Amino acid sequence: MVRVIGLMSGTSVDGIDAALVEISGKDLDIKIELIAAQTYPYPPKLREKILLVCAGEEISMQEFAELDDAIAFAFADAAQCIQIDNQASQKRAILIGSHGQTVYHRPPASLDYGDIKNSTSSLGYSLQLGRGELIAHLTKTTTISNFRNADIAAGGQGAPLVPRIDAALLSHPQETRCIQNIGGISNVAYLPARQGDWLEKIRGWDTGPGNSLLDLAVYQLSNGAKTYDENGDWAASGNICHTLVEEWLQHEYFQTPPPKSTGRELFGVDYLKQCFADAAKYQLSPAHFLATLTELTAASIVENYRLFLPQLPQRVLLCGGGSRNLYLQNRLRSRLGEVPVTTTDEFGLNADFKEAIAFAVLAYWRQMGNPGNLPSATGANQEVLLGEIYQYISAN
């Protein structure tokens, strides 16, 4: 067994998820044991700065460097704390897999939608801050980071990277499943029954907004008193404007076939402003607006299934922060009819920390020399090793 720490902060910028896991086996034949998991919030000023940069605030190169360092320090602190907080075993992690903090994501030029135009390059681009070499130095632990770049260089989206992990840990011999992560952005991994050439039939892509628009709307509607809608209670007290949801679903992104990926660059502050403008003619109360915005997340997920899957899955497993939104869960169940909707918790994989676990696995695979991407999900032209290794070797 190899002890690995996975670190992840998503588009919601809620904090750094740290997962301490033990992993054995190789490639898809692996077993994991979650030893500990914890979310370590960003310092408020750092979180505010990250959100501003993600929203397009211009900063100097000096500020950029300082931000990169600050995020690396925060990630290193999370890696150290997860071990200090769980000292029952003296065994230390020998490897860290750090996703870093995405501050910019540009899909390949073939996905030219709305005002997001990639005319200068046919390749995508994705930037995660939090330097792996600094994390390795601060923690005295070999660190692997920059997982997306190799897939992008091979013509892929650089996202989603989790479908291969889902295939290893959540596929079933007879049952077709969708693993639906609902973070700031939602992404799906479609897993056919584990038979024949099943691996080549796996699909994965970003379905659209998850919590990103909801969190921004809650913060605005509550005048900063709230940062998210706990359990979806506020939205549940409102009524859905279905006409508006259908209008929003006409957005080109939802109609674009996969592979595809997105981020706050598309479903962020500017998009939310347009949503408020579109809703003005319906005179929606805050609760009605949140119910309608929540329905967009649920409807866009199911619309993606109906448009781009060979068939609806036999089961949907939710993970990510949105899996705790009970109202959103119920709306997905309503739209999927007889398809059971549950969480990955019920199948042995912690729904809150699955993404952090995934980057521990990706780091482990990188060390083992196993590929980490699935071309059928990312659109890359081949399987590649993911991540840049920053080896920690003491001079003493």
N, C-alpha and C positions, 0 to 999 in steps of 0.2 A: 504493500500500500504506500502511495506517495501522498504526502500532505501538501495541499495547495490552497492558496488564498485567491479568490476571485473578487474583483472590485468593479463596480458598475455605477455610473450615474447617467440617467437617461434624459430625455428631452423635457421632462417635468422639472428637472433640477431640484428635486426634493432633498437630496443628500446623497451620500455615498453608501451604497449597499455593499457590505462585506460578507463573504461566505467562506468559512473555513471547512474544507472538505478533504476526505481521503478517497483516492481514486486508485483502482487497479484494473488490469486488462489492457487491451490495445484496440485501436481503431473503434469500430462500432460495438465491439464486445467488451464493454467496460462496466464496472460497478462503482457506484459512489456512495459515500456515507457523509451526511451533513453533520459536522461536529458542532458548529455554532454559526449564527447569522445575526447581523445587527446593521441597522442604518445609522450612520453618523452624519448629522446635519452639517451643511456648510455653515461657516460663520455668516451671519446675515449680510454683511457688506460684500462678502465674496459672492454669495448667491445673487445679490442684486446686480453686481457687475456682470456676472455670467449671463443673466437674463437680458441685460441691456445689449451686450455684445451679440447674443443670439438674435435679438430684435433688429440688429443692423447698426448699432451705435459705432461711429468711427472712433478708433483709438490709435495712438502713436505706436511705433514699434517698441518703444520702451515700455509703455503700458501693456502691450501684448506679451512681452517677455515676462513682466512682473506677474501677469495673470497666469501664464503658463507655469511659472514657478509656484505660485500660490496654490494652484490646483494640485500640482505634484506633491507639495507638502501636505495638503489635506488628504490625499489618497494614501500617502505613506503613513500618516497618523492613523488612518482607519485600519490599515494592515497591521500596524503595531498594536492598536487597541484591541482588535478582535482576538489576538493571542494573549494579551495581558488579562483581558476579561475572562478568559477561559483557560486557566492554568491548571486545571485538574490533571491534564496530561502535560508532561514536560517536553513532549515531542514538538519541535518547531516545524513550521512549513518550510519547505526547501525551494518553493517556487511561488511567484505571484503572477497572476494574469490580470492586467489592468486595462479595461476598456478606455479609460479616460473620459473626459467630458466633451461631447460633440458641441462645437460652436458653429459649424457650417457643414452643410451637406448639399452637393450638387449632383443630381443623377446624370447619366450619360446623355449625350446630345439627342439620341433617338427619342427621349422623353422631353419634348419641347411643348410645354403646356402653359397656358395663362401668360403671365409676365416673366416666367422663369425660362430664360433662353440660354442655351449652351452653344452658341454658334462658333465659339473659338476652339472647341475641342470636342472630339468624339468620345473622349474618356470622361468618366465621372471624377468627382473630387470630394473627399471627406476629411474634415479636420477635427481631431480629438486632442485636447490640451491635457497636460499632466505628464511631463516627460518621464519616460520609463527609466532612463539612465539615472535620474535623480531619485526616483523611488527606490531603485536598486541600492544606491549609495546610502540613503537614509535608513533603509530597513536591513541593510546587509544581507539581502536576499535576491537571487536572480529574478529578474522581472521581464516579462514579455508584454509588449504593448503594440500599438499601431496595427491592430488586427485587420483593418478594412483595406489597407493600401494594396496588398498583393492581389486581392480579388479584383479591385478596380483596375489595376495594371493589366490584368488578364481580360479586360473588357466587361467585367461585372459591375453590379450596382454597389458592391461593398456592403450590401444589406439585402435581406436579413441573413445573419450568420448563424442563427440558432437552429435552423431546421436539421442540420446534421446531428446536433446534440439531441434534439427531439426524437430523431429517428433511432438513436442509440438507446434512449431511456424511456420513451413513451409509445413506441410503435407496438402493434398487436398482430398476432398471427392471422386472425380472422376479421378484425374490425378496422374499418376505415375511420380515421380520426382527423379532426382539425385542432391544432394547438394554437389558441388565439391569445397572443400577448396584447394586453391593453396598458401600455405606458402612456407617455405623452402622445406618441404615435402608435397606432395599432398595426400589428403584423401577424400573419398567419403562416403556419406550416401545415401543409396537407400531407398526411401520411396514409398511403394506401395500405391494405393488409400486407403483412410481411411475407410475401410469396413471390416466387419467380424473380423478375427483374424489378421488384418493387422500389428499389433505391432510385432508379432512373425516372420513376413516375412521381417522386416527391416534388411538390411545388411549394414555393414560399414567396411572399412579397408583403410590402406595406399596404394595408387596406385603406389607410387614411388617418384622420384624427382619432385620438383615443381620449386622453384627459387634457391635452394641451389647451384646447379651446374652452373646455369646461372650467379649468382652473383659472384661466385668465378672466373669464366672465364672472366667476364667483368673486374673485378679488375686486373686480370693478364694481359689481352690483352691491357688494357689502362695504364699499368704501375702504377696502383694505383690512376689514375685520376678520375675513376668512380667506383661506388660500385654496380650499377645495370643498366640495359638497359631500360631507360625511354620509356614507351609506346611500347617497343620492336622495336624501330626505327632502331637501329643498325642491329638487326637480320633481319628486314624486307628489308634491303638494300642488303642482301645476297641471295644465292641460297641454297636450301636444297640438301644435299647428301643423297638421299633416301636409297641407298645401305648400307651406314653406319648406318642409323637409324634402318634398318632391322637387321643388325648385332648386334647392341646394345640391341634390343628387345629380343634377345635370352637369355639374362641374366636370371638366374634361378628365381630371385625374381619375375619377371613379370609373370612367368608361375606357380608360387606357389599359390594354392587356398587359399582364406581367410578362417578364420581370419588370418590376418598378419599385421605386423607393422614394421617400419624401421626408420632410422634417418641418421645423418651425419656419423655414424659409417660405413655405407655401401655406401651411396651416398654423399661422401664428397671429401676431398682433394685427397686421393689415387685413388678413382674412376675417378676423373677428369683427373688425370695424365694419366690413361689408355686411357681415351677418346682422349686426345691429341696424344698419341702414335698411337692409331687406325687411327686417321685422317691424320697422317703424309703422308701415302702413297697416299692420294688423293690431297695433296698440297692445302688445303683449306685456303682461306684468312680468316682474323678474322671475317668478316661479314658472310661468308659462314659457318664458324664453329659455330657461334652463332645461325644462322638460323637452322642448323642441330641439335644443342643441344636443342633449343626451340622445334623443332619437336619431339624430344625424349619425352619431357614432355607431349605434346599433344597426341602423338601416344601411350605412355604407359597408359595414362588415358583411351583412347578409347579401347585399347587392353584389359584392365582389364574389361571394360564393356562387351565386346563381349565374353570374356572367362567365366566370373563368374556371370553375372546377368541373371535372368530368361528371361529377355527381355530388349531391349533398353528402356530407359525412354521416356516419352512423352515430358519432358522438363528438361533442365539442368540449374541449378542456380549456378553461380560462386560467390565465396567470397575469402577473403584473398588478399594479395598484388598482387598475380599473376592475379587477376581479372581485374587489371588496365593495364595489358600488352595487348594492342589492337592487336598486331600481334599474340600473343598466342591465344587470343579469336578467331581470324579469322581462325587460323589453327584448332582449335577444331571444329568450325562450318563446315569447309571443310571436316573433317573426320567423323562428325556425320550426314552429309547430311541434311535431313529434320527435324531433332530434333532441336527445338529452343534452343538457348544458350543465356542466359542473366545473370544478377546479382541479388543477393538477395535484393539489393536496391529497385528494382522494385516491391518487394513483402513485403516491409515494414521493412526489417532488414538490417541495415547498413553493407555493405560488407567488409569494412575496419576493423570494430571493432566487427564482429560477434563472434570471438573467445573469446575476453574479455567479451562480453555480456554473452557468454556461461558459463564462470566460475563464473560470478555473479549468474547465475541461479543455477549452481551446488552447490554453497554455500548456497543459499536460500533453495534448496531441502534438503541439509544436516541438516539445522536447523529445517526444517519441518518434518524430519524423512522419507523423500521419497528417494527411490533408485535413483542413478544417472547413472548407466551403463545399457547397453543393451547387455545381453549375446549373442544375435544373431549377434552382431557386434564385440564384443571384444573376444568372445570365452570363457568367464568365465562360471563356472558351475551354477551360480545363480546371481540374482540381489543383489546388496549390497549397503550400504550407502558409499558414497565416501567422503573422506577428513577427516583430523584431526582438531579438534576444539581447538583453543587457545583463551579461554575466557578472555576478559579484564574486570576485576573487580577492581575498585579503592579501596585502603585501607582506603581512607578518607570518 
